[in-house]
Each structure stands twice: as structure tokens, then as C-alpha cells.
Amino acid sequence: MRKIKVNYLFDNAVAQVILDDGKGNVLDSVMMEDIMQALGEFSNRDSLKLIIFEGAGKHFSFGASVEEHVKEKAGQMISSFHKMFLALRDLAIPTMAKITGQCLGGGMELAIMCNFLYTDKTAKLGQPEIVLGVFPPPASVILPEKIGLARAEDIILTGRTFGAEEGKAMGLINDVYEDRAALEAGVNGFIESILLPKSAASLRYAVRSSRAAFNHNLGQYLAELEQLYVYDLMNTHDANEGINSFLEKRKPVWQNK
């Protein structure tokens, strides 16, 4: 059973990807495989001018699957997750995250990979990985590029959640709407007035151009951080304790090693 829905809108100029697992739209291995398959399909559609990611229900995504972060599965999970970011990089089709509710962890990483972020006032974003004793590799590369090192460190090292208005003030979110209906109308207006009049081919070159440094850093450092995560972090006591304590619904007992 697929965990995403794909719709083509605006005379097939826009692809809408709806994350939908019936719960918190968790980015597990099945959903990531579904997204990768969709991205493969998009690569054959020259007329696409935008890919929109959004969540079914009240939330965008609770994040990646914690169950798949245990030591035995972490290597495969991280590798699959990172391939999704590199595939989006290589497609170079403009992307948008349309966010309501919680957008956390791997869900926020997918959102901030996008060129545009639009939310309503219910949006809550955060990278809570440090609370589990781990760190977010894609966010560690993407956030400094988009909002600067100081703000990125605040988000990654504290694991705190922040609202839509703060996200807009720091330059991460393009615009915030009152509710979901207003968000839908605002996004549609942006697509119709700004994107549809432009060449799909030229938009892809513009994405590559505007992201020249971003893409270089993503390609170089994501691989390094994957190695750091899988071969160093996951061999520490506390990273495994953080993941296991979450799954066992108990408070972690850190040994600081």
C-alpha cells in the first residue's frame, strides 16, 4: 500500500505529493520508497514547474521513523533518506512545502529542502533529534545555508519547537496564512501569478544556478555526516539509549559516552 498520493494540477504543470500514512505521516522506508518512485516519474515530465509536498490530515509529518533509527537499521535508513535529498537536488524542479500542524525531524528536513515554504498558523517546526541523543544530518547542512549558522545551531542543539511566525521572521518560511483554506488560496495565487507564466526548462536552470553553493555543500557534507552518524554516533551508548528509551516510553539514562 502506497503511503503517498500524487496528483497533477494546473494542466499537469504542478505535481502534488501528499504524505499519508493515516497517522503522523511518518517518513519510514515505505514512504521514502514511494517518494523516490514519484521523483523518478517526475523526471520524465518536462512540463513540471513545481512539486508540492504536504501532509494529509492535521499535520505535515512527525518525522522519520524512530523504529528504523535503531543501530541495526540506522545505516540503511539514513542512506535511503539521503538519497531522497540528492534526487531532489538532481531533479532541480522547483519545490514547495505546504505546512500545517507538526513538521518535525525528518519531516522538517524534507520541508527545508524545498525552495518555498508556506504555512498556516498551526505550523510547528523543529529538529528534536538531540532529545533522542542523535543529530539531523540534512538539517545540519541545509539550515546554515538557509538561515545562517547561529540560528541553525539554536534549532539543532536545543531541539526546540518553533512556530510559523518565528520561522518567517528568521527567513525560513516565505509566508504564513491564517488557516488551511487561506493557505490553499495563497499558494494557488502564487502558482498562477508567479510560476505558471514561466518556462519549466528555465526554472530548472534557475534552481541549479541559485543553489550552486547549496548543492555543492549538500553533496559533499551529507556523505560525511552519514559516516559520522552511522559509524561514530551509533557506536556510542547514549545514541542507542536515546532511541531505545523513546521506543520503550521511558526517560533516557545518559552515560555521557
N, C-alpha and C positions, 0 to 999 in steps of 0.2 A: 504493500500500500504506500503510495507516494505521500510524503509529508509536506509537499508544497503544491500550490495551484498556480498555473501560468495562464494569464490572459493577455491577448493582444488588443491594444486600444488605439484610438486616433488613427484609423485606417492602417493599422499594423506598424505605426511609427514608434509606439511605446509598448514595451513588454512589462507586465505587472507580475511580480513574483510574490505570492502570499505564503508566508511561513505558517504552517497549520498542522500542528500535531495534536490538536484537541485539548491541550493543556497550556503550558507556558511557552510553546513554540521553541523547544529546546533544540539547539543545533547539535544533534547526535550524528553518528556515522551515516545513518539512513538519510537524514535530511541533507547532509553535506553532499552525499552521492546524488541526490535528486537535483540539488542546485548545480552541481558540476555538469550533469546531463543537460540541464536547461541552458547553461552557458555555452555548451557545445552547439546546441540548436541555434542560439543567438548569433554565433559566429558565421552562420550561413545566411543571415538576414541583413543584406546591405542597407535596407531602408530604416533600420532601427536607429532612433535618435535618443532614446532614453530607456534605461532599465530601472524600474521602481521596486524596491524591497519594502514590504510592510508585513505586519502580523495580523493573523486572524484573531478575532476576539478583542479583549480589552488591552492586550499587551503586544509589544513588538517581539521581544524574546527575553526569556530569563537567562539565556547564555548557552554555553557549550555544556555537554553532558558531564556532570561530575563523576558519574559512574565510569566513564571512559577515560578519566584522568588518573585512575589508579596506576601504579607503577607498571604493571604487566601490559597495559593498554595505551599508556601515555605516548609512546613513540609513534605508533600507528595513527593515533588520534590527532596529534599535533601535526604530523606530516600531511594528513588529509586536509586538515583545517587550513594549513598554509598554502596548499595547492589551490584552494579556492581564491585566496587573495591574489596569487600570481596569475591565475586565469583571468580574474577581473582586470588586473593590470594589462595583460596582453590583449584583451578584447578592446580596450580603450573606448568603449561605448560610454557616453555619459551615464552616470548612475545617481540615484536618489534614494535616500531612506526617508520613509514617511512614518513618523513615530508617534504612537500613543502608548500610554502606560509605561511599564517597566522595559528598559532597554539596557541590559546588564551584561557584563563579562564579554563572552564571545559574540553576543548579540550587539553590544555596543561597538565591538571591533568591526563587525560587518557594516554597521551604520557609518562609522567614521571613515571607512574605506571609500565611501561614496563621495561623489563630487558635491552633492547638495544634501542637506539635512533640513527637513521641515517637520515641525511637531505641533501638537496641540498642548494645552496647559497641563494635561495629565502626565506628560512625559517625565520619567525619572531615569537618569542615566548614571552609570558608574562602572568602575572596574574593581570588583570586590575580591579579586584573586588573592591579594595579600592576606586577607582574613583567613583563607584556607592554607596559607603557608606557601603559596606559589606566586607566579607573576604572569602578566599577559604579554607574550612576545609581539603580536601585531600592534597592539596599542603602544608598546614601548618604542616602536619605530614611527607609527603614524601620528600619535599625539604631539610629540615635539615638532614635527613638520607642520602641523596644522595650527597649533595654538601656542607654541613656544615651550621651552624646557621647564620653566618654573611652574606653569600651570599643569603641564604633563606630570611632573613629579608629584605635585599635590594630589592629583587624581589617582596615580598608580601607587604611591607609597602610603596613602591614608585608606584607600579602598572605599572612600565615602561616596554617597549618592548625592547627585545634584539635580536641580530642576531645570525646566526648559528655559526660563528667563535667564538663569545664570549661564546656561550653555550658549545662549545667544550673546550675552554680554562678553563672554570670552572669545567669541568669534567662531565657535564650533557649529552653531546652528544658524541657518540662514534666516528663518522666520518662525514665529510662534503664533498659533491661532487659538481662538477661544475654545473651540470644541472640534470634534471629529468632522462634523458637517462643514464647518468653516475651513478646516484643513483641506478637505477634499476640494472645495471650491477654489481655494487659493492655489493649490497645486495645479489644478486643471487650467486656471487662468495663466499661470506661469508657463505651462507647457504650450498652450495655444498662442500666447503672445510672444514668447521668447524663443522656444526651441523649435516648434514646427516650421517656422519660416526659413530655418537654416538647413544647409546641406548636411546630410548624415555623414558623408565622407569627410567633409571639412571639420565637423565636430570631433571626429575621431583623431584627426591630426592635431586639433587644438588641445584635446585631452593629453595626448602624448607630449606636446610642447609644454603645456602648463605644468605637467608633472615630471619633467625631465629629471630634476634632482630627487624628487619624491620617489620615483620609480627606481632610480639607481640605488638609493638607500634601502628601499624595501627589498630589492633583490639581494643586496649584499648582507644586510644585517639580520634579516629574517632567518636566513640559514644559520648564522652564527648563534642567534638566540635559541633556535631549535636545538642545537647541540648543547648549549648551556642548560636548557630546560631538561632535556631527556637524559643526558649523561652526567650532569653535575647535580642540579637541583633534586631530581627524582632519586638520587642516591643519598639524600640527607634524611635524617629521622623526621624532622619537622614537616617537610613537604608531604610525606606519607601520612604522618599523624594528622595533619590538617585535612587532607582528603578523607581519610578513614573516619575521623571524628564527625565530619559533616554527614557522611553516609550513615553513621551509627547514631546520629542525632544527640551528640554529647559535646561538652566543652573540650577543646584540644588541650593536651598536656605537653607544652613545649619543653624540649631539652636544649634548645638553642644551638642545635648542631644537626 
